[in-house]
Amino acid sequence: MQTLKESKIGSTVRVVKLKGDGPLKRRIMDMGITKGTRIYIRKVAPFGDPLEVTVRGYELSLRKSEAENIIVEQA
């Protein structure tokens, strides 16, 4: 299993599990990232933070610290 942070640009992945607890996990879920959701990785900022992804039809920027709590598999 890999994290969203480790996924390649241009790939589509599916969320398998969310790590973390409390406010961080709730924040990720409030952004629409839940188990089974497909995420397209659009691009990464020049210094690698943040990631720009497409989730449920909208654009979203995620910090690396948030992305490493999202366990994904290739869709």
Secondary structure, 3 states (H helix, E strand, C coil): CEEHHHCCCCCEEEEEEECCCHHHHHHHHHCCCCCCCEEEEEEECCCCCCEEEEECCEEEEECHHHHCCEEEEEC
